[in-house]
Amino acid sequence: MNSLLDYLPEFLVAATFGTGMLWAIDRWRWRPARRAAAAELEARTPAAERDSKAYLDARAALLREPAAMEWGGSFFPVLALVLVLRSFVAEPFVIPSGSMIPTLEVGDYILVNKYTYGLRLPVLGTKVVPVGEPARGDVMVFFPPHQPNYFIKRVVGIPGDRIEYRNKRLWINGDPVDVEIVEQSPPDRPGVVVVDERLGDRDHRIHIHPQMSMEVCDRRRPDGCSWIVGEGEYFMMGDNRDQSDDSRSWGMVPEENIVGRAVAIWAHKQPGLNWPTFSRNGSIR
């Protein structure tokens, strides 16, 4: 089920358009009419009476903005600024699941750079100004091909890559990805193997659950866990490898579904009635 936040872009565009229409009508029609009426009142009022309360009240009434403009059109500049910043510069998100543990925890508030991969039209997602392309190792926010909800995973495969996942080991274009075991079954994560993985020139930490099998992946694909990344597509995986719903299940992410690159954690809030903390603040690797 979609949350109200999933429809925020559509609501923001509609609100900006509606208030912008009110602002434009007031700017080019209502406001000139109000000023003309006030000028007419001034012209027919003797100079000696222009300081009277009756005249000043009448003039103020003629110049007063209509309620629609006061409660609607006046918000247009603020909404327009928010729309531009959110669509083309940066956008905040909150992490709802544990699929990116240990990089991102449930309750992390992150900042997503909307400019890194090019400027896109809000709602439509059409790229209008190319800037850059996702690289292996990037943590990216996107819409998966099977549902209209925000997902966040790590870019593992870029166009032209052959991705394999065998015995909980990632292979790219026939070569195993470099890994180093950091800790086995830490006290706060019993049954987990903590691993440093290197994609390209970037190191990041992942979690492996040895007791969990990859039968789902093997059963769904007669050729096992092997994929070819097509042009304009990306293969995404969660850092919590055995507890992530990702490209192993639903396939590639098309380029037009990209939202932006996750760059920083700026707050964290535990579920329930807890105050936000800033102990996890920092850049996202």
C-alpha positions in Angstrom: 0.0 0.0 0.0 1.3 3.4 -0.9 1.8 6.0 1.8 0.8 9.7 1.5 4.5 10.6 1.1 4.6 8.5 -2.1 2.2 11.1 -3.7 4.1 14.1 -2.4 5.7 15.0 -5.8 2.3 15.0 -7.5 0.7 17.0 -4.7 3.6 19.5 -4.8 3.3 20.0 -8.6 -0.5 20.4 -8.4 -0.3 22.8 -5.5 2.4 24.9 -7.2 0.4 25.0 -10.4 -2.9 25.9 -8.7 -1.4 28.7 -6.5 0.6 29.9 -9.5 -2.5 30.3 -11.5 -4.1 32.3 -8.7 -1.0 34.4 -8.4 -0.9 35.1 -12.2 -4.6 36.0 -12.3 -4.2 38.4 -9.4 -1.0 39.9 -10.9 -2.5 40.5 -14.3 -6.2 41.0 -13.7 -7.4 41.4 -10.1 -4.7 43.7 -8.9 -5.0 46.2 -11.8 -8.8 46.2 -11.3 -8.4 46.9 -7.6 -6.0 49.7 -8.3 -8.2 51.2 -10.9 -11.2 51.2 -8.5 -9.1 52.9 -5.8 -7.9 55.5 -8.3 -11.5 56.2 -9.4 -12.5 56.6 -5.8 -9.7 59.0 -5.2 -10.6 61.0 -8.3 -14.2 61.5 -7.2 -13.4 62.3 -3.6 -12.6 65.9 -2.7 -9.0 66.4 -1.4 -10.3 67.7 2.0 -12.0 64.3 2.6 -9.1 62.0 1.7 -7.9 61.9 5.3 -11.2 60.9 6.7 -11.8 57.4 8.2 -14.6 56.7 5.8 -12.4 57.3 2.7 -9.5 55.4 4.1 -11.7 52.4 5.0 -13.3 52.4 1.6 -10.0 52.6 -0.2 -8.5 49.8 1.9 -11.6 47.6 1.1 -11.1 48.2 -2.6 -7.3 47.3 -2.5 -7.8 44.3 -0.2 -6.7 41.0 -1.8 -9.5 38.4 -2.3 -9.6 35.4 0.1 -8.5 33.0 -2.7 -5.3 35.0 -3.2 -4.7 35.5 0.5 -4.9 31.8 1.3 -3.7 30.4 -2.0 -1.8 32.6 -4.3 0.4 34.0 -1.5 1.9 30.5 -1.0 3.1 30.3 -4.7 6.6 31.7 -4.2 7.3 29.3 -1.3 5.9 26.3 -3.1 7.7 27.1 -6.3 11.0 27.4 -4.4 10.4 24.1 -2.6 9.5 22.4 -5.9 12.7 23.6 -7.6 14.9 22.6 -4.7 13.2 19.2 -4.2 13.1 18.4 -7.9 16.6 19.6 -9.1 18.8 20.0 -6.0 18.2 17.7 -3.0 15.5 15.8 -1.2 15.2 14.3 2.3 14.2 10.6 2.8 13.7 8.3 5.7 14.9 4.7 5.7 11.9 2.4 6.3 13.5 -1.1 6.2 16.7 -2.9 7.1 17.7 -3.9 3.6 20.7 -1.6 3.6 22.1 -2.5 7.0 24.8 -1.8 8.1 25.2 1.2 5.8 21.8 2.6 6.6 19.7 1.7 9.6 15.9 1.9 10.0 15.1 5.4 11.0 18.0 7.1 9.3 17.1 10.4 7.7 19.2 10.8 4.5 19.8 13.5 2.0 19.5 12.6 -1.7 21.4 14.6 -4.4 19.0 15.1 -7.3 21.6 16.8 -9.5 24.3 14.0 -9.6 22.6 12.0 -12.3 21.1 14.9 -14.3 18.1 17.2 -14.0 14.7 15.5 -14.3 11.2 16.8 -14.7 9.2 16.3 -11.5 6.7 13.5 -11.5 7.5 12.5 -15.1 11.2 11.7 -14.3 12.3 12.7 -17.8 16.0 13.8 -17.9 16.3 17.3 -19.4 19.9 18.1 -18.5 22.4 15.2 -18.5 25.1 15.6 -15.8 26.4 12.1 -14.8 25.6 8.4 -14.7 25.4 6.0 -11.7 28.6 4.2 -10.9 29.2 0.9 -9.2 29.1 1.4 -5.5 26.7 4.4 -5.5 23.8 4.2 -3.0 20.8 5.2 -5.1 17.2 6.0 -4.6 14.9 4.9 -7.4 11.5 3.4 -8.3 11.7 -0.4 -8.9 10.0 -1.7 -12.0 7.3 -3.5 -10.2 5.8 -0.9 -7.9 5.6 3.0 -7.5 7.4 3.2 -4.2 10.8 4.7 -3.4 13.6 2.1 -2.9 17.2 2.6 -1.9 19.9 0.1 -2.8 23.5 0.0 -4.0 24.4 0.1 -7.7 26.1 -3.3 -8.4 25.7 -3.6 -12.1 25.9 -0.9 -14.8 25.0 -1.3 -18.6 26.9 -4.1 -20.2 27.8 -5.9 -17.0 27.3 -9.6 -16.4 26.3 -10.2 -12.8 26.5 -13.5 -10.9 25.7 -14.3 -7.3 27.0 -17.7 -6.2 27.5 -19.1 -2.7 26.9 -15.6 -1.3 29.7 -14.2 -3.5 29.2 -11.5 -6.1 30.9 -11.8 -9.5 31.1 -9.0 -12.1 32.1 -9.8 -15.7 33.6 -13.1 -14.6 35.7 -11.8 -11.8 34.9 -12.2 -8.1 34.4 -8.9 -6.2 37.1 -8.4 -3.5 35.9 -9.1 0.0 37.4 -9.3 3.5 35.7 -10.8 6.5 35.7 -8.2 9.4 33.8 -10.1 12.1 31.7 -13.2 12.5 28.6 -13.2 14.6 29.1 -9.9 16.5 27.3 -9.6 19.8 24.7 -7.2 18.5 24.1 -9.2 15.3 24.3 -12.9 16.2 24.5 -15.2 13.1 25.8 -12.4 10.9 29.1 -12.3 9.0 30.3 -8.7 8.6 32.2 -8.2 5.4 34.1 -5.4 3.6 33.3 -5.4 -0.1 35.0 -3.4 -2.8 33.1 -2.2 -5.9 35.3 -0.3 -8.3 37.5 2.0 -6.1 35.0 2.1 -3.2 34.9 0.0 0.0 31.6 -0.6 1.8 30.4 -2.9 4.5 27.8 -5.7 4.0 26.1 -8.3 6.1 25.9 -12.0 5.1 23.6 -14.5 6.9 25.3 -17.9 6.3 22.2 -19.8 7.6 19.9 -18.4 4.9 19.9 -20.1 1.5 19.5 -18.6 -1.9 16.9 -21.1 -3.0 14.4 -18.4 -3.9 16.8 -16.9 -6.5 17.8 -20.3 -7.9 14.2 -21.4 -8.1 12.9 -18.3 -9.9 15.7 -18.4 -12.5 16.4 -21.6 -14.5 19.9 -20.2 -15.3 20.6 -19.6 -11.6 21.6 -16.2 -10.2 23.1 -14.7 -13.4 22.0 -11.5 -15.2 23.1 -9.3 -18.1 22.5 -5.6 -17.5 21.0 -4.0 -20.6 21.6 -0.5 -22.0 20.0 2.1 -19.8 19.5 -0.3 -16.9 21.1 -0.9 -13.5 21.4 -3.9 -11.2 20.7 -3.0 -7.6 21.4 -5.0 -4.4 21.0 -4.2 -0.7 24.0 -4.3 1.7 22.0 -6.6 4.0 22.4 -9.2 1.3 20.2 -12.0 2.5 17.4 -9.7 3.7 17.0 -7.5 0.7 14.3 -7.4 -1.9 16.3 -6.2 -4.9 17.2 -6.9 -8.6 17.8 -10.5 -7.8 14.0 -10.8 -7.5 12.5 -8.1 -9.7 15.2 -7.4 -12.3 16.8 -4.2 -13.6 16.0 -0.6 -12.8 15.5 1.5 -15.9 17.3 4.8 -16.2 14.0 6.8 -16.2 13.2 5.4 -12.7 16.2 7.0 -11.0 15.6 9.6 -8.3 19.1 10.5 -7.1 22.2 9.5 -5.2 22.1 9.2 -1.4 25.0 11.3 -0.1 24.6 11.8 3.7 22.8 10.9 6.9 21.6 14.0 8.7 19.6 12.5 11.6 18.4 9.2 13.1 15.2 8.4 15.0 14.4 5.1 16.7 10.8 3.9 16.1 8.2 5.1 18.6 8.2 8.1 20.9 11.9 8.9 20.7 13.8 12.1 20.0 16.0 12.3 16.9 19.7 11.9 17.4 22.7 13.0 15.4 25.2 10.3 16.3 25.0 8.6 12.9 25.5 11.8 10.9 28.0 11.7 8.1 28.5 10.9 4.4 27.2 7.6 2.9 29.9 5.2 1.6 
